[in-house]
Amino acid sequence: MSAPNEPQAFTDPAYWKNFFAKRKTPFEWYGDYNSLSKVMEKYLKPSDKFLQLGCGNSELATQLYENGFHDIHSIDVEPSVIADQTRKNKERPGMSFAVGDAAHLEMADGAHTVVIDKGTLDALLPPAAEPADKAIVTMMFDEVHRVLASGGRYIIVTLAQPHITEFWIDHFFPLKQYILRVQKVENKASGFQMPVFCFIATKMRSPMPNPLPLEVMRSSSIRTDRIQSTDDLKEAILAEQELSQFIFLCAKKLETEVSIDFHGEDPSLGPRYRICVVDNQEVKKIETFAAFVVPIGRMMIGSLALSAKQPLAIIDTPCKMAVLGLGGGLLTAYLVRHFRKARVTAVELDPDVAKIANTYFSFPHSDSRINVIIQDALIHLAETATKPEEEKYDVIFVDVSGSQNAALQCPPPSFLTPEALLNMKNSLKESGMISLNLVTRDSELGKAIKSNIAEHFPTLYAVLSFEDVNEVIVGLKAPKNTLKPVVPQKLSNTVRKNLGSYDDILRSISNIRMVDY
Ligand SMILES: C[S@@+](CC[C@H](N)C(=O)[O-])C[C@H]1O[C@@H](n2cnc3c(N)ncnc32)[C@H](O)[C@@H]1O
């Protein structure tokens, strides 16, 4: 059973009579002692004299008793729960229960060293509290102040809704006699979506000349942090609540796949980025998560300006392309979408990546012009290199990522060995080209790599990026002086006509530079 959801009714004793009449088994508001002990025990001593306000039929007092705290008096306005609790705990000397009103306590001044309130303040002070409700809570706070011994602790277990936090701080902070601490309880048993907090007000002997410390123990921290102002304390609680809410939402299984597409200027040309939230149903606890950010490789597409087949200019040219490294499949999808006579072979090592592309990136896997091969791309190159000319490629896109932490992030070094480069070259038609995504922050290494590639591809260009560390290296088999130079202006006009106003493709074309060795 979940908690009742009409907060206003909680202030009415008749509500509780009815609530307890219907429910015979204990109902623990915000969890039992097991879930609270880690926080509470820090503020409790076996010699403490406890007063519990609004015990209901909770087993908190019994559990405290079983854990070595033997002086516990509990009150509640509802006689039936007091009768029940008394009967259940009659074998526990030192535990007592009485009908009583938290706003009119019968105990002597300073009679208790600990006052515990689990859910009672939240019940007495609804979000839309009437002045009369507020007056009752003020009286309860005054009474707690009176019956609490110096050094005593008033521990409130609460959902810390903003009106509760504010009322508590506004009452106790100005007294200058309480250290106020707030601690979030790691508590999955509460059944509440909102996190549970303990508010601990520790009473000093007398009021101090200056305000006393405010402290918070955040869930991310193992220590208590000093807080400068009451506003900062409220803010810290809100931040914890937002974090819990976020974790709660993330921990639920997604009912539908969620994705956000980011388009360029012309949405009809398809998405430029797609963010897909992939819910792993096996995961029970969020500790880490991964993000795939898959840009649609406009620089690589721009590199087609250098292909002898000129697909950017003559869009209907039959063309055989290979994409090594499928990723989200966006480059492959783009190529078949825009180059209507192109056939694209995508080679991917990891079958899970292909699954992700199909499932989450709307990869057009059933298009007959696409062939996805799950294979080590190096083996694919070695095999293609020995095939007849017509089975070789016009363009090979090398978009294989390596280690994120290495000096060379893309491609893995194994793609740059003389053997791999030779196989790349031999997998191309005579007029073919490679377009290789190179990511390194080490410019010397970048230079060395380009000179290695130049050993096999005598004509070398780089498509430079102004924003990013990556460069697309274009290598042609044809010797340098046999090529017609690209006329950027002319090509730009054709690209505009063929592919729409793709400024970033045009920009990458204008950033093509010959690499000289
Ligand atoms: C939300 S329940 C919490 C019960 C219990 N502390 C728990 O954690 O399960 C609130 C309790 O406060 C009691 N109550 C309401 N007004 C009260 C008052 N003025 N004085 C004492 N108890 C009160 C209700 O009868 C009810 O048992």
The ligand as an SDF file (V2000), in Angstrom:
LIG
                    3D

 27 29  0  0  0  0  0  0  0  0999 V2000
    2.7090   10.0590    9.1470 C   0  0  0  0  0  0  0  0  0  0  0  0
    2.2350    9.2110   10.5790 S   0  0  0  0  0  0  0  0  0  0  0  0
    3.7790    8.6660   11.1630 C   0  0  0  0  0  0  0  0  0  0  0  0
    3.6880    7.4740   12.0420 C   0  0  0  0  0  0  0  0  0  0  0  0
    5.0270    6.8820   12.4740 C   0  0  0  0  0  0  0  0  0  0  0  0
    5.8840    7.8630   13.0920 N   0  0  0  0  0  0  0  0  0  0  0  0
    5.7630    6.2140   11.3160 C   0  0  0  0  0  0  0  0  0  0  0  0
    6.8790    6.5990   11.0410 O   0  0  0  0  0  0  0  0  0  0  0  0
    5.2210    5.3160   10.7180 O   0  0  0  0  0  0  0  0  0  0  0  0
    1.8220   10.5490   11.6290 C   0  0  0  0  0  0  0  0  0  0  0  0
    1.4020   10.1310   13.0190 C   0  0  0  0  0  0  0  0  0  0  0  0
    1.2410   11.3120   13.7800 O   0  0  0  0  0  0  0  0  0  0  0  0
    0.1160   11.1390   14.6240 C   0  0  0  0  0  0  0  0  0  0  0  0
   -0.3140   12.5010   15.0210 N   0  0  0  0  0  0  0  0  0  0  0  0
   -0.9810   13.3760   14.2710 C   0  0  0  0  0  0  0  0  0  0  0  0
   -1.1400   14.5260   14.9570 N   0  0  0  0  0  0  0  0  0  0  0  0
   -0.5200   14.3500   16.1520 C   0  0  0  0  0  0  0  0  0  0  0  0
   -0.3210   15.1910   17.2830 C   0  0  0  0  0  0  0  0  0  0  0  0
   -0.7750   16.4300   17.3280 N   0  0  0  0  0  0  0  0  0  0  0  0
    0.3580   14.6830   18.3070 N   0  0  0  0  0  0  0  0  0  0  0  0
    0.8320   13.4240   18.3040 C   0  0  0  0  0  0  0  0  0  0  0  0
    0.6490   12.6060   17.2750 N   0  0  0  0  0  0  0  0  0  0  0  0
    0.0000   13.0690   16.1880 C   0  0  0  0  0  0  0  0  0  0  0  0
   -0.8630   10.3500   13.7670 C   0  0  0  0  0  0  0  0  0  0  0  0
   -1.8380    9.7050   14.5440 O   0  0  0  0  0  0  0  0  0  0  0  0
    0.0910    9.3760   13.0830 C   0  0  0  0  0  0  0  0  0  0  0  0
    0.2740    8.2300   13.8390 O   0  0  0  0  0  0  0  0  0  0  0  0
  1  2  1  0
  2  3  1  0
  2 10  1  0
  3  4  1  0
  4  5  1  0
  5  6  1  0
  5  7  1  0
  7  8  2  0
  7  9  1  0
 10 11  1  0
 11 12  1  0
 11 26  1  0
 12 13  1  0
 13 14  1  0
 13 24  1  0
 14 15  1  0
 14 23  1  0
 15 16  2  0
 16 17  1  0
 17 18  1  0
 17 23  2  0
 18 19  1  0
 18 20  2  0
 20 21  1  0
 21 22  2  0
 22 23  1  0
 24 25  1  0
 24 26  1  0
 26 27  1  0
M  CHG  2   2   1   9  -1
M  END
$$$$
